[in-house]
Amino acid sequence: MVMPRRGAMHPCEECGREVYRKRTELGKHVYCSTKCSLAARRRTATSYPKIGGRHAHRIVAEQKLGRPLRPGEIVHHEDENKLNAASDNIEVLPSQSEHARHHFTGRKQSPEQVRKRVEARRRTLASR
């Protein structure tokens, strides 16, 4: 006796070809092959745009400063959209720690929220 399949046919997100998917695989992307999966990943890439092999936001920052970036300097996107390399959206920070401080205080989280989180982390580490 042949057991019925538990699942259904779904179209490949890249080429539309029908692909069988188990119930446990639902909710994941559906591709018929590695080729389609890689094509979709390339098409929807959200990495930093490059100019001549260099990140565009770093080139824009250097033009804005009028000098090359120094070792350790970090380029921050004000709107947090890494695809937006507009000059008015770029800020150069002196270090990664300053960049982290920028993200964990201010608009997103108040200094009080950061203090509470740090204290909670210390208590957790102390209890181990």
C-alpha positions as CSV (number, residue, x, y, z in Angstrom):
1,M,0.0,0.0,0.0
2,V,1.3,3.4,-1.0
3,M,1.1,6.1,1.7
4,P,-0.3,9.4,0.6
5,R,2.0,12.4,0.6
6,R,1.6,14.8,3.5
7,G,2.1,18.2,1.9
8,A,1.3,20.0,-1.3
9,M,2.7,21.3,-4.5
10,H,3.9,24.9,-4.5
11,P,5.3,27.1,-7.3
12,C,9.0,27.9,-7.3
13,E,9.4,31.6,-6.3
14,E,11.9,32.2,-9.1
15,C,10.7,30.2,-12.1
16,G,7.2,29.1,-11.2
17,R,7.8,25.4,-11.6
18,E,5.7,23.2,-9.3
19,V,7.6,21.8,-6.3
20,Y,6.4,19.4,-3.6
21,R,6.8,20.7,-0.1
22,K,6.2,18.8,3.2
23,R,4.2,20.5,5.9
24,T,7.4,21.0,8.0
25,E,8.9,23.0,5.1
26,L,6.0,25.4,4.7
27,G,6.8,29.0,5.7
28,K,10.2,28.7,4.1
29,H,11.1,30.0,0.6
30,V,10.2,27.6,-2.1
31,Y,12.7,27.0,-4.9
32,C,12.9,24.1,-7.4
33,S,16.7,24.1,-7.4
34,T,19.9,25.7,-6.1
35,K,20.2,27.6,-9.3
36,C,16.8,29.3,-8.7
37,S,17.7,29.9,-5.0
38,L,20.9,31.7,-6.0
39,A,19.2,33.7,-8.7
40,A,16.6,34.9,-6.2
41,R,19.3,35.8,-3.7
42,R,21.2,37.8,-6.2
43,R,18.1,39.6,-7.4
44,T,17.0,40.6,-3.9
45,A,20.5,41.4,-2.5
46,T,20.5,44.1,0.1
47,S,24.3,44.4,0.6
48,Y,26.1,47.7,0.4
49,P,26.4,49.0,-3.2
50,K,29.9,49.1,-4.5
51,I,31.8,51.4,-6.9
52,G,34.9,49.9,-8.3
53,G,35.0,47.2,-5.7
54,R,34.7,49.6,-2.8
55,H,31.6,50.3,-0.7
56,A,29.8,53.4,-2.1
57,H,29.1,54.9,1.4
58,R,32.8,54.9,2.2
59,I,33.7,56.7,-1.0
60,V,30.9,59.3,-0.4
61,A,32.2,59.8,3.2
62,E,35.8,60.3,2.0
63,Q,34.5,62.9,-0.6
64,K,32.5,64.6,2.2
65,L,35.5,64.8,4.5
66,G,38.0,65.7,1.7
67,R,40.4,63.0,2.9
68,P,40.7,59.2,3.1
69,L,39.0,57.5,6.1
70,R,41.4,56.7,8.9
71,P,41.7,53.2,10.3
72,G,38.9,52.5,12.7
73,E,36.6,55.2,11.4
74,I,33.0,54.0,10.9
75,V,30.5,55.3,8.3
76,H,27.0,55.5,9.8
77,H,23.8,55.8,7.8
78,E,21.5,58.3,9.5
79,D,18.3,56.7,8.2
80,E,19.8,53.2,8.8
81,N,19.2,52.2,5.2
82,K,22.5,50.8,4.0
83,L,21.4,51.2,0.3
84,N,21.1,55.0,0.8
85,A,24.6,56.4,0.3
86,A,23.5,60.1,-0.1
87,S,26.0,62.6,1.3
88,D,23.5,64.1,3.7
89,N,22.7,60.6,5.0
90,I,26.3,59.7,5.9
91,E,28.1,60.4,9.2
92,V,31.6,59.4,10.0
93,L,32.2,58.2,13.6
94,P,35.6,57.8,15.2
95,S,35.2,54.2,16.3
96,Q,33.0,51.1,16.5
97,S,32.3,51.8,20.2
98,E,31.1,55.3,19.3
99,H,28.9,53.8,16.6
100,A,27.4,51.2,19.1
101,R,26.8,54.0,21.6
102,H,25.0,56.0,18.9
103,H,22.7,53.0,18.2
104,F,22.0,52.2,21.8
105,T,21.1,55.7,23.0
106,G,19.1,58.5,21.6
107,R,16.1,57.9,19.4
108,K,15.8,54.1,19.6
109,Q,16.5,53.7,23.3
110,S,16.8,56.2,26.1
111,P,19.9,56.2,28.4
112,E,17.6,54.8,31.1
113,Q,16.7,51.8,28.9
114,V,20.3,51.2,28.2
115,R,21.2,51.4,31.9
116,K,18.5,48.9,32.8
117,R,19.6,46.5,30.1
118,V,23.3,46.7,31.2
119,E,22.3,46.1,34.8
120,A,20.2,43.1,33.8
121,R,23.1,41.7,31.8
122,R,25.5,42.2,34.8
123,R,23.0,40.4,37.1
124,T,22.7,37.5,34.6
125,L,26.4,37.1,34.3
126,A,26.9,37.3,38.1
127,S,24.4,34.6,38.7
128,R,26.2,32.1,36.5
